[in-house]
């Protein structure tokens, strides 16, 4: 009985990023390639965590803000004509 493989589509941009990663890794000497790949993976993971934390902090900060004060002309963005 043949088994079906379930294929999950990767998010948009995954192929481009992975190709760039491996292309850059090809410029590293073979002896160091494994260590460099692990270190780069750790740096990428940490950067993503940092960005997520910043986004969460920004969202929490914006929830606590009060609405912006209206401008002198009552909040209208159109100019009033003066004679």
N, C-alpha and C positions, 0 to 999 in steps of 0.2 A: 504494500500500500504506500503510495508516494506521499510524502509530507509536504505541506505547503509552507513556504517561508513567508512570514509576515514582514512586509517592508514598511518602514516608517520613513516618511519624507523628512529630510533635514530642513531646518529653517532657511529662508532665503539668505543668500550670501555666504553660506557655509562652505561651499566649494571654492569660492574665490579666496576666502581667508585661509583655508587649509592649503590651497596651492601656494599662496604667498609664503606661508609658514615653511613649507617643505622646500620651496625655492630658496629661501634665505638660509635654511639649514644645510643646503648643499654646499654653501660657501664655507662651511666649518669643516676643519679636518676630521676625518673619520674617527680618530681616537677620542676626540672631544665631543662628537656629535650627540651621544646619548646624554651626557651630563648637561650640555647646552640645551637640549630639547626639554629635559626635566626642569631646568632652571627657568626657561622661558615659559613653560606651562604654569609654573608656580607664580611667576610675575603676572601673567595674564589673569590667572584666577584671583590674585590679590587685588588687581586693578578693577576687575569686575565687581568684587565685593565692596570696594571703596566707592565706586560709582553708585551702586545700589544704596549704600548707606547715605550718600549725599542726596540722592533722589528722595529717600524716605524723610530725611531731615528737612528738605525743602518743602515737601508736601505737608509735613506737620507744621512747619513755620507758616505756610500760607493759610492753613486752616485757622490759625490763631489770629490772623490779621483782621483789622476792622476795614469796612469798605472805605474806599478812597474818598476824600472830601471833594465836593462838587466845585467846579470852577466859579469864578465871579459872575459869569453870565448864566448861572443856573444849571450848568451841566450840558448845555447845548453845544454841539461841536460846530455849528454853523456861525458864520460871522453876521453880526447885525450891521445893517447899513446906517451910516450917520449922514445927516444932511449937511 
